[in-house]
């Protein structure tokens, strides 16, 4: 770990950028190891540093600290933090506690214990927050090399290996070009407030949209840690595939079989982490593949499913008409509080609304969606509405919502911004389309 340049540079920069906060303060280094972080704190002007290390490496730490001339400032304590007794509370806690994918084989419990017992109210934590990310990926080192060995096909054997590996996350270096979608946040931790119970386990569902075509072979995990900052931009230690490699690398959970995905294809999965009973510092991780058609998509989903295409098109049209042609959905999210411009004239909305009423009746539906829109609703029954139904019906509802909003806001002292006004319409539109494509299950006869 001492050769992990990104790790060492991040801690040193974070400590020296906060030298004004460290000067003359008491610091606790949890899991000090060879004492390098304690030396950084002493160099930044700490009045006293307690370096707590449970292993025999504490002997090396004493030598390193003496070699650098800080044996009067840094006190090495060979003890578990849970068994440590300090003569005073400290102003700052610094620790390199992170394990693989942040939590596995980490020291977070010890840091939480030290914070609750030794940190003064309002004290600083280095780092102060951490985030776990996940993204679908391809893992050629675990798929391509296992399928063919010196010209001998091993596909049947490699499938068994991958099935076994799917329950045992692997630590590998994943190239950034092997990430198939934008990362999703699995967990964000505030080190100043998090409790041990909150990190016992969690379960999340995600919909990722493939940014490129490729072989979907697994889920990649990595983490970032952010340090406090009062003057400069906060320092972040990142283990992401696009950043310089660290000793943590990335963690991958491989799939038993690969799935070929196209660009903008939705990838749905559920990921759960649970603390292992036999060793509380370890976690059991499980990935379950989900059907994208059965999982709720985010409000702004760029996948190629018909529902999301319609929602995106309607939202974009609504925002452009409300804010003018110079803006789009991305501008709206980037510039909150911009006042809206007049919307379209009523006849346009009324015509589309009437069309929706006529076409939207399922009993009078003119044709199968496979005929009207061959690429749409490929997993839906013939009774599903076509694109015109959804578009026109949602348009009518938006017009009604807009009229009600205009009437209700005339008496207000301050006009509502476009962001405030459009948020309700966006949520309503998403609800309308979700309900429109919902397939009713047949009811069984009683008796």
C-alpha positions, 0 to 999 in steps of 0.5 A, a space after each residue: 500500500 505504501 507504493 499506492 501513489 494515488 492513495 498517498 497523494 490524496 491523503 497528503 494533499 487533503 491534510 496539507 490543504 487543511 493545515 490551518 485546521 490541523 495546526 495546534 490540534 489533537 489528531 487520532 490515526 486509526 489503524 496507523 500502520 507504518 505511520 505515514 499518515 501520522 507523519 503527514 499530520 505532524 508535518 501539517 502542524 498537529 500539536 499531538 498525534 495518537 497513532 493506534 496500530 494493533 499489529 506488530 507493524 507499530 514497531 516499524 511505525 515508531 522507527 519511521 516516526 523517530 527517523 522523521 523527527 516527530 517522536 515528541 509529537 506522535 505517540 504510537 499505541 500498540 492496541 486495538 482501537 476498541 481497547 485504547 484509552 486516551 487522556 483526552 478527546 481529539 479534534 481530528 480523526 484520520 484513517 485509511 480504513 477502506 476495503 475492497 469495494 469500500 466495505 469488504 475487509 475494511 475498518 469502518 466499524 473501528 472508525 465509527 467506534 473511535 469517532 463516537 468515543 474520542 472525537 470532539 463535537 464538530 471534529 473533522 473526519 479524514 475522509 468525511 464521506 465515501 460513495 460506492 458505484 456500480 456499472 455493467 461491464 465486460 470482463 474479457 480476462 474472465 470470459 475470453 481466456 476461459 473459453 479457449 485454452 491453446 486452441 482447446 474449447 473450454 466453454 462448458 467448463 468455463 460456464 461452471 467456473 463463471 457460475 462459481 465466480 458469480 458468488 465470489 467477487 473478484 478484484 481485477 483492473 477493469 479498463 474504462 472502455 469495458 464499462 458499458 453504462 454510466 455508473 450508478 450510486 449504490 451507497 453514500 456514507 457520511 462518516 460524521 454520522 453513519 452508524 454500524 447498523 446502517 452498513 450491516 447491509 442494503 439492497 438496491 435496484 438499478 436501471 442502467 442504459 448501455 452507452 455502447 454495444 458490447 458483451 455484458 459479462 458482469 457488474 463492476 464496483 468501485 468507490 471514491 472518498 472525499 476529504 473535508 475542505 474549507 478553502 480549496 476544492 475537496 480532494 477525492 480519492 477515486 478507484 474508478 476505472 478511468 482514474 490511476 490504478 490503486 491497490 484496491 483496483 475494481 471489484 467485479 461480479 461476473 455473470 454465468 453467461 454473457 449477454 450481447 447488448 446494443 447501445 441504449 439497451 436497458 440493463 436492470 439488476 438488483 445488488 445486495 450486500 450483507 455483513 457475513 455472520 462468521 466475520 463482521 468485516 466481510 460482506 456477502 454480495 449477490 447480483 440478480 438480473 431483472 427484466 427491464 420491462 418489469 422494473 420502474 425506470 427513472 424519470 429521465 431514462 434514455 433507453 430504447 424502450 417505447 415508454 421511455 422514448 415517449 416520456 423523453 419526447 413529451 418532456 422535451 417538447 413540453 420544456 421547449 414550448 415552455 422555455 423556448 427553442 433555446 432550451 432543452 431538458 438538459 438546460 432545465 436541469 442545469 439552470 434551475 429557477 429560469 422563468 418560463 415563456 408562454 406555452 403553445 396555443 390551446 387549439 393545438 393541445 385540444 386537437 391532440 387531446 381529442 385524438 387521444 380520446 378517440 384513439 385511446 379507447 382500447 375497444 376501438 383501437 384501430 390496429 395492433 402496435 406491431 403494425 402501427 409501430 413495429 419496433 414498439 411494445 415488442 414485449 406487450 400484448 396486442 391490447 396495448 395502446 399505440 404511440 399516438 394514444 399515449 402521445 395525444 392522451 398525455 398531451 391532453 392531460 398536460 394541457 388540463 394541468 397547465 390550465 389549472 396551474 395558470 388559474 391557480 397561480 394568478 393570485 399568487 404574489 410570486 410567479 412559479 418558475 418553469 422548474 416548479 411548474 414543469 415538475 408536477 407536469 413531468 411526474 403526471 406525464 410519467 404516471 399517465 404513460 405508466 398507467 396507459 401501458 399497464 396490462 391488466 391481469 385477467 380475474 379468475 371466476 369465483 368458485 
